[in-house]
Amino acid sequence: MRGQLAAKLLADFRANIFSESEATIAKEIFRLLAHDSEVKIRASLAAELAHCPHAPHDIITQLETMNSR
């Protein structure tokens, strides 16, 4: 279920359809998902945000660090 919700949120974020306040909330959710124990969720998050020009740099860095372990 988390994976499906994350996928929908990521798709909408990449489409840049959120208001500024909605985007802020989405980024906070991404920060939480970056710590998810399920590898598939972190991998999906990394793959989607890698091609998103407005992805938060701190989340990308965090995911890179976790994937290099």
N, C-alpha and C positions, 0 to 999 in steps of 0.2 A: 504494500500500500504506500509506504514512504517513497518507494522508487517511482511509482506512478505520479504521485503528487509533485515530486521533485522534477520529473520530466516535464510536466505541464507548466510549472513555475519557470523552469529554465527556458522553455520555448517562448513563453510570453515575455520574459526578460530580454531574450535575444532579439525578439521582434520590436523591442523598445516601445511597448504599448502602455507601460505603467506611468502614472504620474510620478512626480518627484518623491512624494511621501510613500507611495506604493513601492517604488524602486528601493528606497531606503529599507523598508521592511523586508523585501525580497533579499537584499544583500545580507541582512542579519540572519535570515533563514539559511542562506548559503554558507555563512560562517558556522552555523550549527551543523549543517550537513557535512561540512568539511571534516568534522570530528566523528562522523557516524562510524559505528563499528562495522557496518556492512561495506565491504570493498566495492561491490557493484555500484552503490550509491555514490561513493567518492569518485569512482572512475567515470561515471556518467557526468557528474558535476564537472570534473576536470575536462572531459572531452567537449562538453557544450560550451563552457566558458573560455576554452582555448581559442575559439573562433569568434569571440564576442568582443568587439572593440571597446565597449564600455564596461567590461568586467572589472571588478575591483582588484587592484594589484595585490593587496594583502591576501586575498583569498587564493589567487593564482600561486603566489609564493608559498602559502601554507600547504596547498595541495601538492606542489612540486616537492616540498620538503618531506611530506608524508609518503609520497610515492618513491622517493629515493632511499627509504629505509629498508 
